[in-house]
Amino acid sequence: MKYRRMKAFALSPVVLAVVAACNDGAGTGKLTLAVTDAPVDGATSVVVQFTGVEVKPANGSARSFDFAAPRQIDLMALTGTDSDTLLDEVTVDAGHYEWVRLKVDANEDGVMDSYITLTDGSQHELEVPSGDQSGLKLHNGFVVPAGGSASFTVDFDLRKSVHEPMDAADSYKLRPTLRIVDNSHVGAIAGTVDNTRIVDGCTPAVYVFAGSGVTPDDVDGSGVEPVTSGAVRLNESNGHYEYTIGFLAVGDYTVSFTCDAANDDPAADDALTFTSQDATVVEDQTTTVDFGP
């Protein structure tokens, strides 16, 4: 496998109205939180309106950071190693945190605050069930060091999360499968797919599974599930089909290419055909995995 250095992630600032007094004394640290996405087929945009972030220290009350104005973020624009910042080095108490909650406006109320745009150009409301009460909550713990900084990225895996309604008049459902990664211990996997593999009717994607030698499976909520996935797209400048999957924790993975991504219904057990290779992710580097003829 080949490795190359990763580019620094660009983090955009956000204006916050902090709902709690800042503690700038001893025992504090800086927290940065960003969002990224593993894409879904059949859509050109998946917009979620965020209103703030709440974090819960292990020994204290939850603390909220509410945005001065709601932020609409197109998750489909944040693939590969792209991300968008929700919290930018805010001061928090140092120590262990039990959970983080992303506050969203995503109700079936006739307001296009969160929505999905399909490839046919139609737009549909995007609803997070119980999102107005519970938001998007991650129970993965993390630590903010005293006098230091911690930076994390939340990955929305839209391939697992977006559910088409039974009734076309209803809203699409976003039941997110979220993972949070420590940006100080991540790398990426990227590569090319030989043009001969992209046959008529192919919807190409690369799935990444934790561990070497894994037998890949579809997304269906049971059995072997991918950590994340990435779309394969034509680079018109060089004529090559390419992919990039970022924010992967250091370790061993099985990297699997499929032409059947459009047939992967997260609510069903689908038979997909994969070609796989093993790869190792190294901190702050990109591992190259190419799929040849």
C-alpha positions in Angstrom: 0.0 0.0 0.0 1.2 3.6 -0.7 0.8 6.4 1.7 0.8 10.2 1.3 0.4 13.1 3.7 -3.1 14.4 4.4 -4.0 18.0 3.7 -5.0 20.0 6.8 -8.7 20.1 7.3 -10.2 23.6 6.6 -12.4 24.6 9.5 -14.8 27.5 9.1 -15.6 29.8 12.0 -19.1 30.0 13.5 -20.6 32.7 15.8 -22.0 31.2 19.0 -24.3 32.4 21.7 -23.0 30.5 24.7 -25.7 29.3 27.1 -23.6 29.1 30.2 -20.8 31.2 31.7 -17.3 30.4 30.4 -14.8 29.1 32.9 -11.5 30.5 31.8 -9.6 29.4 34.9 -7.6 26.3 35.6 -9.1 23.0 34.5 -10.3 24.1 31.1 -9.5 23.2 27.6 -10.5 24.0 24.0 -13.1 21.9 22.1 -13.5 21.8 18.3 -16.3 19.8 16.7 -17.0 19.4 13.0 -19.3 17.3 10.8 -18.6 15.3 7.6 -20.6 12.8 5.5 -20.5 9.5 3.8 -22.7 10.1 0.7 -26.0 8.4 -0.4 -27.0 7.6 -4.0 -30.1 9.1 -5.6 -29.6 12.6 -4.0 -27.8 15.7 -5.0 -28.1 17.4 -1.6 -29.0 16.5 2.0 -29.4 19.7 4.0 -29.7 19.7 7.8 -30.4 22.8 9.8 -28.3 22.9 13.0 -29.2 25.2 15.9 -26.5 24.4 18.4 -24.5 21.7 20.3 -24.8 20.4 23.8 -22.1 18.4 25.7 -22.4 16.5 28.9 -19.4 16.3 31.3 -19.2 13.1 33.4 -19.2 15.2 36.6 -21.5 18.1 35.9 -24.5 19.4 34.1 -24.8 19.5 30.3 -23.7 22.7 28.6 -25.3 24.2 25.5 -23.8 26.3 22.7 -26.6 27.7 20.7 -25.9 29.4 17.4 -26.7 33.0 16.9 -28.7 31.9 13.8 -29.6 28.5 12.5 -27.0 27.0 10.1 -28.1 25.0 7.1 -25.3 22.5 6.1 -25.4 20.4 2.9 -23.9 17.1 4.2 -23.5 15.9 0.6 -20.9 18.6 0.1 -18.8 17.3 2.9 -17.4 14.0 1.5 -13.9 12.6 1.6 -11.7 14.7 3.9 -14.1 17.8 3.8 -15.8 19.0 7.0 -17.7 22.0 8.4 -17.2 23.3 11.9 -19.9 23.5 14.5 -17.7 24.4 17.5 -14.4 26.2 16.9 -12.1 26.0 20.0 -14.7 26.9 22.5 -13.6 26.9 26.2 -15.0 24.0 28.2 -14.2 22.3 31.5 -11.4 19.8 31.1 -12.2 16.1 31.7 -14.3 13.2 30.4 -17.5 13.9 28.6 -20.3 11.3 28.4 -22.1 12.5 25.3 -22.6 15.2 22.6 -25.9 16.3 21.1 -26.4 18.1 17.9 -29.5 20.3 17.9 -31.4 20.3 14.7 -34.6 21.7 13.1 -35.9 18.6 11.2 -39.6 18.2 11.7 -42.4 17.3 9.3 -44.1 20.7 9.5 -44.1 22.1 6.0 -40.9 24.1 6.5 -37.9 23.3 4.4 -35.4 23.9 7.2 -34.0 20.4 6.6 -34.6 18.7 3.3 -33.3 16.3 0.6 -32.9 17.1 -3.1 -33.2 14.0 -5.3 -31.5 13.5 -8.7 -34.8 14.3 -10.5 -34.7 17.8 -8.9 -37.5 17.3 -6.5 -37.2 18.4 -2.9 -38.6 16.7 0.2 -38.7 17.5 3.8 -36.2 15.7 6.0 -37.5 14.6 9.4 -35.4 13.4 12.3 -37.9 11.4 14.5 -38.0 13.1 17.9 -35.3 15.4 16.7 -36.9 18.5 18.3 -36.6 16.9 21.7 -33.5 14.7 21.6 -31.6 16.1 18.6 -28.8 13.8 17.3 -27.1 12.3 20.3 -23.8 10.4 20.4 -23.1 8.5 23.5 -19.4 7.9 22.7 -17.3 9.5 25.4 -14.4 11.8 24.8 -11.8 13.7 26.8 -10.8 17.4 26.8 -7.3 17.8 28.3 -6.6 20.5 30.8 -4.8 23.4 29.2 -4.9 21.7 25.8 -7.2 21.2 22.8 -9.4 18.4 21.6 -10.8 18.2 18.0 -13.4 15.7 16.9 -15.4 15.1 13.7 -18.9 13.6 13.6 -19.5 11.4 10.5 -23.1 11.2 9.1 -23.3 8.0 7.1 -26.2 9.0 4.9 -26.1 5.6 3.1 -27.2 4.1 6.4 -29.4 7.0 7.6 -31.7 8.3 4.8 -35.0 6.3 4.5 -37.5 6.8 1.7 -41.1 7.2 2.9 -43.7 4.5 2.1 -46.1 7.3 1.0 -44.6 9.7 -1.5 -46.5 12.6 0.2 -44.6 12.0 3.5 -41.2 13.4 4.4 -38.0 11.5 4.1 -36.6 10.2 7.4 -33.1 10.8 8.7 -32.2 8.1 11.3 -28.6 8.9 11.6 -25.8 6.4 12.1 -23.2 8.6 13.6 -19.6 8.1 14.6 -17.3 10.5 16.3 -13.5 10.4 15.6 -10.5 12.1 17.2 -8.9 14.2 14.5 -5.5 13.7 16.1 -5.5 10.0 15.4 -7.1 9.7 11.9 -6.0 9.0 8.4 -7.7 8.4 5.0 -8.0 5.9 2.2 -8.1 7.0 -1.4 -7.5 5.6 -4.8 -8.7 4.9 -8.4 -11.1 2.4 -9.9 -10.2 1.2 -13.4 -12.6 2.5 -16.0 -13.3 -1.1 -17.2 -15.1 -1.8 -13.9 -17.6 1.1 -14.5 -20.0 -0.8 -16.8 -23.4 0.3 -17.9 -25.8 0.4 -14.9 -23.0 0.5 -12.4 -23.4 2.8 -9.3 -19.9 2.6 -8.0 -18.9 3.0 -4.3 -16.3 1.9 -1.9 -17.2 0.4 1.5 -14.7 0.3 4.4 -15.0 -2.4 7.0 -13.1 -2.6 10.3 -10.4 -5.3 10.4 -8.5 -7.3 7.7 -10.0 -10.1 5.8 -13.6 -9.2 6.4 -16.3 -10.6 4.2 -18.2 -7.5 3.1 -21.9 -7.1 3.4 -24.6 -4.6 2.6 -26.0 -1.9 4.9 -29.0 -3.5 6.7 -28.5 -2.9 10.4 -27.3 -6.4 11.2 -24.3 -8.6 10.8 -21.2 -7.0 9.3 -21.7 -3.3 8.7 -19.3 -0.9 7.0 -17.6 1.7 9.1 -18.3 4.2 6.3 -18.4 4.4 2.5 -17.4 6.7 -0.3 -18.7 7.5 -3.8 -16.6 6.8 -6.8 -16.6 9.8 -9.2 -15.1 10.6 -12.6 -12.3 13.1 -12.5 -12.9 14.8 -15.8 -9.5 16.4 -15.8 -7.6 13.1 -16.0 -10.4 10.7 -17.1 -9.9 8.5 -14.0 -12.6 7.3 -11.6 -11.5 8.2 -8.0 -12.6 8.1 -4.4 -11.5 9.4 -1.0 -12.7 8.3 2.4 -11.4 10.4 5.3 -11.7 10.5 9.1 -10.8 6.9 9.6 -9.3 5.8 13.0 -5.8 4.3 12.8 -5.9 0.6 12.2 -6.6 -2.2 9.7 -9.5 -2.3 7.3 -11.1 -4.2 4.5 -11.7 -1.9 1.5 -14.4 -3.2 -0.9 -15.6 -1.9 -4.3 -19.1 -2.5 -5.6 -21.1 -1.5 -8.6 -24.4 -2.2 -6.7 -24.5 0.8 -4.4 -27.9 2.0 -5.7 -29.4 -1.3 -4.7 -28.4 -1.0 -1.1 -31.5 -0.4 0.9 -30.6 0.2 4.6 -33.9 -1.3 5.6 -33.4 -4.6 3.7 -30.8 -7.4 3.2 -29.5 -6.9 -0.3 -27.2 -9.1 -2.3 -24.2 -6.9 -3.4 -21.1 -8.0 -5.3 -17.8 -6.8 -3.9 -14.1 -6.8 -4.7 -11.9 -6.4 -1.6 -8.4 -5.5 -0.5 -6.9 -5.1 2.9 -5.4 -1.8 4.0 -3.8 -0.1 7.0 -4.7 3.5 8.0 -1.7 5.5 9.4 -2.1 8.6 11.4 -2.2 11.8 9.3 -1.5 9.9 6.1 -3.6 8.7 3.1 -3.3 5.0 2.2 -3.7 4.4 -1.5 -5.9 1.5 -2.5 -6.5 1.1 -6.3 -8.9 -1.3 -7.9 -7.4 -2.4 -11.3 -8.9 -4.2 -14.2 
